Amino acid sequence: MPDIYDCTIVHSERLADFIYSITVSSPDIANAARAGQFVNIKCGDGSLLRRPVSICSIDDDELRFVFEVKGEGTRWLSCRAPGQSIDVFGPLGNGFNVPGGNIIVVGGGIGSPPMLFAAESSEGVVTAVLGFRDSRRIILKTEFESVCNQVIITTDDGSFGTYGTVAAPLQELLEGGGFDTVLACGPRVMLTAVAGICRQRGVPCQVSLEERMGCGVGACVVCACLTVMDGAEGVSRVCRDGPVFNAEEIRWQLGVRS
């Protein structure tokens, strides 16, 4: 069950423009968390709502969070230093069902951090396909290379790796056959493309949706998305019912609120 913990920061660093990493000590969350779950962090006394941040990785009793500064709350969080404490609620949500076998993890931008946790959690052979705007925005490359059999990086402007999006290399990999599952997290347009490619190739796909969240436990319904489950169309709450869904459960045509 999720709970609120006072977590001591043991490491913090800037990874790229507006992207930061914080590692905290929290045995309780570390022992309970699974890949794809997230936490809600209280960001200063002036912030009424907590900020949802995915879990990037776990090492014994320590958790790593990688996040992008988008407003005052995350800016406050980026200024925290080792030795200081932060108020963390978690772990929250439903994570990935990480299989063994031959899997592909796909991450887009700030959607890449939770895919590192997924790669670390698999007992199979993992290929990572990661997409970024440009070479200056690439994060966690070394970490993915340490746990994956192959790491393919794409950039929108071609300044590093493969020019373009994750769609082309993912299509090429699946056309080659032999992959059991695709796990993905990133912007809606990327997830729509990934889901479509997997559907065409008949490969199971799980997606982690990025949504604005309020409470983190399904009470405020800010993070609602349209889904189809057991043949019935309905509304699911990303924080409580997700953030991970089977790709075929999402109404991609109508989109997910952003």
C-alpha positions in Angstrom: 0.0 0.0 0.0 1.3 3.5 -0.8 2.2 5.8 2.1 3.9 9.1 2.8 7.6 9.0 3.5 10.2 11.6 4.5 13.0 10.6 2.1 16.6 11.9 2.4 18.3 12.9 -0.8 21.6 11.1 -1.3 22.5 12.4 -4.8 21.3 15.1 -7.2 22.5 16.3 -10.6 21.6 18.1 -13.8 21.5 15.7 -16.7 20.5 18.1 -19.6 18.7 21.4 -20.1 15.9 21.5 -17.6 16.3 17.7 -16.8 17.4 16.7 -13.3 18.1 13.5 -11.4 17.5 13.0 -7.7 18.3 9.8 -5.7 16.7 9.3 -2.3 16.9 6.7 0.4 13.6 4.9 1.1 13.7 1.2 1.9 9.9 0.9 2.1 9.2 2.4 -1.4 12.2 0.6 -2.9 11.0 -2.8 -1.6 7.4 -2.3 -2.8 7.8 -0.5 -6.2 7.7 -2.1 -9.6 8.6 -0.8 -13.0 6.1 1.7 -14.4 4.9 3.0 -11.0 5.3 6.6 -9.9 5.4 8.7 -6.8 3.8 12.0 -5.9 6.3 14.5 -4.4 5.4 17.6 -2.3 7.3 20.4 -3.9 7.6 23.2 -1.3 5.2 24.7 1.2 3.6 26.9 -1.4 2.5 24.0 -3.7 -1.0 22.6 -3.0 -0.7 19.7 -5.4 2.1 17.2 -5.4 4.1 16.5 -8.6 3.9 13.0 -10.2 7.4 11.6 -11.0 8.1 8.2 -12.4 10.6 5.8 -10.8 13.7 5.6 -13.0 15.6 2.9 -11.1 16.1 1.2 -7.8 19.4 0.2 -6.2 18.9 -1.6 -2.9 17.2 0.9 -0.6 17.6 3.9 -3.0 15.3 5.2 -5.7 16.2 7.5 -8.6 13.8 10.0 -10.1 14.5 11.8 -13.3 12.2 14.7 -14.1 11.9 17.8 -16.3 11.5 21.3 -14.9 8.1 22.6 -16.1 7.0 25.0 -13.4 7.6 26.3 -9.9 7.1 23.0 -8.2 9.6 21.0 -10.3 12.0 24.0 -10.2 11.9 23.8 -6.4 12.6 20.1 -6.6 15.6 20.6 -8.9 17.2 22.8 -6.3 17.1 20.2 -3.5 20.6 19.0 -2.4 22.0 15.9 -0.8 21.2 15.8 2.9 17.9 17.5 2.5 14.6 15.6 2.7 11.5 15.5 0.5 8.0 14.3 1.2 7.2 11.4 -1.1 3.8 9.6 -1.5 4.1 6.2 -3.1 4.5 3.9 -4.9 1.4 4.6 -6.9 -0.4 3.2 -10.0 -0.1 -0.1 -11.8 3.2 -0.8 -13.5 4.4 -2.9 -16.4 4.0 -6.6 -16.5 7.7 -7.1 -17.5 8.2 -10.5 -19.1 11.3 -12.4 -19.9 12.1 -13.5 -23.5 13.1 -10.9 -26.1 11.6 -7.5 -25.4 11.8 -4.0 -26.7 11.6 -0.9 -24.4 10.7 2.3 -26.2 11.2 5.7 -24.5 10.5 9.2 -25.8 12.2 12.1 -24.1 11.3 12.3 -20.5 9.4 9.1 -21.0 12.7 7.3 -21.1 13.5 7.1 -17.3 10.7 4.6 -16.4 11.9 2.4 -19.3 15.3 2.0 -17.6 13.5 0.5 -14.6 11.6 -1.8 -16.9 14.8 -2.9 -18.6 16.5 -3.5 -15.3 13.5 -5.6 -14.2 13.5 -8.0 -17.1 15.1 -11.3 -16.9 15.1 -11.5 -20.7 17.1 -9.9 -23.5 16.3 -6.2 -23.8 16.6 -3.9 -26.8 16.0 -0.2 -26.1 14.8 2.4 -28.7 15.0 5.9 -27.3 14.0 9.1 -29.0 15.1 12.7 -28.2 14.7 16.1 -29.8 18.5 16.6 -30.3 21.9 15.4 -28.9 21.7 17.9 -26.0 18.6 16.3 -24.7 19.9 12.7 -24.6 19.8 11.2 -21.1 20.6 7.9 -19.4 22.5 6.5 -22.5 25.2 4.9 -20.4 22.7 3.4 -18.0 20.6 1.8 -20.8 23.8 0.4 -22.4 24.7 -1.3 -19.1 21.5 -3.3 -19.0 20.4 -3.7 -22.6 21.6 -6.0 -25.4 21.2 -3.1 -27.9 20.5 0.6 -27.6 19.2 2.5 -30.6 18.9 6.3 -30.2 17.0 8.6 -32.5 17.0 12.4 -32.7 14.5 14.6 -34.4 17.2 16.7 -36.0 19.7 13.9 -36.7 22.3 15.4 -34.5 23.0 12.0 -32.9 22.1 8.4 -33.8 19.3 7.7 -36.3 17.5 10.7 -37.9 13.8 10.9 -37.1 11.6 9.2 -34.5 11.5 5.8 -32.8 8.9 4.6 -35.4 11.3 3.5 -38.2 13.8 1.5 -36.0 10.9 -0.1 -34.1 9.3 -1.1 -37.4 12.6 -2.6 -38.7 13.1 -4.5 -35.5 9.6 -6.0 -35.5 9.8 -6.9 -39.2 12.9 -8.9 -38.3 10.8 -11.0 -35.9 11.7 -12.7 -32.7 10.3 -10.1 -30.2 7.8 -11.1 -27.6 6.7 -7.8 -26.2 7.1 -4.0 -26.5 6.9 -1.7 -23.5 6.7 2.1 -24.1 6.4 5.5 -22.5 6.5 8.9 -24.1 4.4 11.6 -25.8 0.9 10.7 -27.0 1.9 10.9 -30.7 4.8 8.5 -30.1 2.7 6.0 -28.2 0.0 6.1 -30.9 2.6 5.2 -33.5 4.2 2.5 -31.4 0.8 1.0 -30.7 -0.1 1.0 -34.4 3.2 -0.7 -35.4 2.8 -3.4 -32.8 -0.8 -4.0 -33.8 0.3 -4.4 -37.4 3.0 -6.9 -36.5 0.9 -8.8 -33.9 3.2 -8.0 -31.0 1.8 -7.4 -27.6 2.4 -3.8 -26.4 2.1 -2.1 -23.0 2.1 1.7 -22.8 2.6 4.1 -19.9 0.6 7.2 -20.4 1.9 10.6 -19.5 -0.9 12.7 -18.0 -1.5 15.7 -15.8 -2.5 14.5 -12.3 -3.9 16.0 -9.2 -4.4 13.6 -6.4 -2.6 10.5 -7.8 -5.1 8.1 -6.4 -8.1 8.5 -8.7 -10.3 10.8 -6.6 -10.0 14.0 -8.7 -10.5 12.5 -12.2 -8.1 15.1 -13.7 -6.2 12.3 -15.6 -9.1 10.6 -17.2 -8.6 8.9 -20.6 -10.9 6.9 -22.9 -10.5 3.2 -22.9 -12.2 0.0 -24.2 -12.1 -2.9 -21.8 -14.0 -6.2 -22.2 -15.7 -4.7 -25.3 -17.1 -1.7 -23.3 -16.1 1.8 -23.8 -15.4 3.9 -20.7 -13.3 6.3 -18.9 -10.2 5.2 -16.9 -8.1 7.2 -14.5 -4.4 7.1 -15.5 -3.1 7.4 -11.9 -5.2 4.6 -10.5 -6.1 2.3 -13.4 -2.7 3.0 -15.1 -0.4 4.6 -15.9 0.3 1.3 -17.7 -2.3 -0.1 -20.0 -2.3 -2.7 -22.7 -2.1 -0.7 -25.9 -5.3 -2.2 -27.3 -7.3 -0.8 -24.4 -6.7 2.9 -25.3 -9.0 4.8 -27.7 -6.1 6.2 -29.8 -8.4 7.7 -32.4 -10.0 10.0 -29.9 -6.8 10.5 -28.1 -5.8 10.9 -24.5 -6.4 14.3 -22.9 -3.2 16.4 -22.5 
